[in-house]
Amino acid sequence: MAKEFLLTDSEFETIAKMVYDACGIVLGSHKREMVYSRLARRIRVLNLSSFAEYITYLEEYRREEFSHFINAITTNLTSFFREPYHFDYLREKLIPQILERNRNTKRVRIWSAGCSTGEEPYTIAMTIAERFPPSWDVKILATDLDSNVLAKASAGEYAENSITGLDETLKKRFFLRNKQSGLFKVRPELRKNIYFKRLNLLQDWPMKGEFDVIFCRNVVIYFDQPTKESLFQRYAEKLCSEGHLFLGHSESMNKSQTQFVALGKTMYRKAF
């Protein structure tokens, strides 16, 4: 069956280069169908007739269209307590260490880099809830390239099937059900210490201070090796002494790297 729009090899390569130049994501040929299906929606919305027209439109109206283009391409798949062993480690090992290490500053900073629709930072917030004294300054930074998913994350509203795996105690404690919409909204006390910001990981980072923990899970899988290594170096520079980095289950660091000590299960501690 003929496709609605033609996507030539050169057009796919042009699109792949635009994505790589903008955010470092490598789109191999195996991603061609995904690119087609996601950008075909933009072509329909704009009443265009081909990928060639869309590329021209993107070049002419970059300011208006480019964020839609990137949002369409970037993948957003997440859930609450995904890869739960990371949150077990945070709760059982890292929180006691941070309480001891930061007892003078009483300051805690955690970064969810590539937070998608918010499940990860809210899971972090649930994990650390009431673990630190009220006098402590505890903040979670949640960033993503995609402005659409950030808006959803900031709103903190989820369909019932999104929270079905959550313990009933957590549901009652941290979510309020909207009887009209049927959606579950994150309670303000869980939301209050999370700061959602749009950020391209390959551009300048405006954050000044150091982080105790960085979650960057299922993000670097889309980058090529030089981009990954550069990002890991920047994360090491942003982490405090003894700071920790969590990657996704299918991600790993090159064994020759020296910035981090591998702890198993894609958990890393800053080496110096």
N, C-alpha and C positions, 0 to 999 in steps of 0.2 A: 504493500500500500504506500502510495506516494505521500511524502510529508507535506505539511501545510506550507513550510518555508524551506528554501534551499540554504544549507550551511556548507560552504565550500571549505576545503582544507586551508586555504589562505585566510579566509574569514575567521575560522576557528583559531588559527595561529595568531591573528591580530588580537582577538579577544583574550587569548591566553597571555599574550605579552602585556596587554593593558592591566590585567589582573595581577600579574607578577610584579610589574613596575609599581603598581599602587600599594600592594600589601604583601608581596612576597609569596603568595600562594601559587604553587605549581599545578597547572592543569594539564595533565597528560592526556593522551588520546583516549584513555579509558573513561575520561570525564566528559567526553563529547556529548553523549546523550543527556547527561545532567545539564550541561550548558545549554543545549538546545531547548529542553523543556522549560527551564527557568527563564531564559531570555525570550522565548516565544511569547510568554505572557506579557512581557514589556512591549514587544512588537505589536501585539493585539491592542493593548491599552493605548498605545500612541497612534493607532491606525496606520501603521506602516505596512509595507508589503514584502520586505525581505530583510535578511541579516545585513546585507550591504547597505541598505537604507538606514538600518539601526546604527551601524558603525559610523556612518556619516552624521547622523543625528547626534550621536554621543560626542563626536568631535566638535560639532557646532554649538551644542547646548550642554557643554560639560558641567557647568555650574549647576544647572537644573537637574540633569539626569544622572550624573556620575554616582551619587549616593544610592540611587535606585538600582543602578547597574551592580554595584558592589554588594548591596543587600541581597539582590537576587542570587548572586553566585555563592556567597558564603554559606556554609552548612551550619545548621543549628539543631543539634540533637542532644538532649540532656534530660536529666531526671533528678528528683530529690534523692540524696544519699547514693548517687552513682559511685561505684567503686568504694564501697563502705569502709574498707580497711583503712583508707586515708583518714576518714573522720574518727575511726577508732583510735588511730595513732595520735591524731591531734588532741583528742580528749584525754587519752590515758598517759601519753608520753610528753607531748609538747606543752600542754597547758601547765603542768607542774613545773617544767623547766622555765617557762616564760615567767611564771609567778615568782620564781626564785631570782632569775636573771634580771628582771625589770623591777625589782622591789623598790628601788630608789626612784626611778623615773615614773613608775605606775602608768606606763604608756605601752599600748599594744596596737600594732598595725598589721593587717592581713590584706593581701591583694588577690582578688579573683580576676585573673587576666584571661579574657575570653569568656565572660560570664553568661553569654547567650540570654535566655529568657528568665534568668534569675534563680533557677533552682540551686545552683552551686552556692552563691553567696548567702542565700537564705538557709541552706543546710549548714554552712559554716556558723551562721548566727545561732541556729538551734543548738549546735554542738557546744558552743562556748557560752551559751546563756547561763547567767548567774554563776559562772565559774570564776569570775573576777570580782573583787569587791566593788561596790558602787562608786567609790572614790577614784577608781582607775579610769583612764582615758582610753577607751577601746573603740577602734574604728575599722570598718571593712570597706575597702575600695573595690568597686565592681566595674570593670571596663569591658567594652566590646567595640568592634569596628562598625557593627550593624545598628543603625539608629532605630530601626523598627523593633528589633528584639529588646533593645535597651528600654524603649518605651513600655513594652510589656513587662519587663523585669521591674521597672520602677513602679508600675501600677500594682504589681504583686497580686494579681487575680488569676486563679487557675481553675480549670475544669475539674470535675470530680475524678475523672480517670487519671489526672496528673498526680493526684495525691493518694491513690488507692493503696500504694505500697507503704505508706507512712503508718507508723504505730498510732493507734487510736488516741493514746495519751498526747502525742505530739500534735495531732490534728486539733484536738480540743483546746490545747494550750496555746497554739500559735496561729490558728486560722479561725476566721468568722465566715459562716455560710450566708450568702445573700439569698434569701428565700425567693426573690423574684427572678433573678438570673440563674440561680443554681450554682454560681461560681463561689469558690472559696478564696477569701481575701486574707492576706497576711496581716496579722495584728500589728498595730502601730509600735508596740514595744519591741517587736522583732525587727521592724523596718528602720527604727530610728537611728541606728549606728551604721547603716549601710549607705554609701555614697556612690550613685551610679553616674558614670561619665563615659562619653564616647572617646575612644583612643585607638589610633593606629599604632600597633606595637613596633612598626618599623620606622616610625617618625620620632621626634623628640618627646620625651616624657616630662611633664611639668611637675611631677612629684618631687619634693625636696628631701624628705626624711627617708630613713631606712625602714624596711619591713621585717617583721619576725617570721612571717610565712608567706609564700607565694604559691598559689594554685594556678598552673597553666596547663590544663589537661585537655587533650584532644584538640590542640591548637597547632603545635609545631609539626604535626603529622603532614600538614599541607605545605610545609616549607622545604626548600632544598637544603643540603647539608651546610653550605656556608652561612645561610641565613639562620639556621638553627644554632650554629656555633656562636654567631654574633649575639643572638638573643640570650643564650645561656650566659655569655660573658656579661651582658648588661644586667641580667637577673642577679648574678653573683655580686655585682657592684651595688645593687639596690638592697641586698639582704644584709642584715646586721651579722655580727660575728655569731656563729652557731645557728644562723637562720636556715630555714628549710624550704625546699622547692618540691612540689608534687607535679608529676607529669601524668599523662593518660596511660591506660593499660597497654597500649600498643606502641608507646613512645619510649625512647631511651637516649642516653648520651653516648657519644663516642668514648670508648675505653681509654683513649689517650688524653682526654680532657683532665685538667688538674684543679678546676675551680670547685668541684663538688666530690663528696664521698657518697657512693651508692649505698643505700640502706636496704635495698630490696623492695619489690612491689612498686617500682617507679617512684620511690621516695629518695630524696637527696638532701644531704646536709652540706652547708658551705664549708669548704676545706680550710679557709684561712680568714 
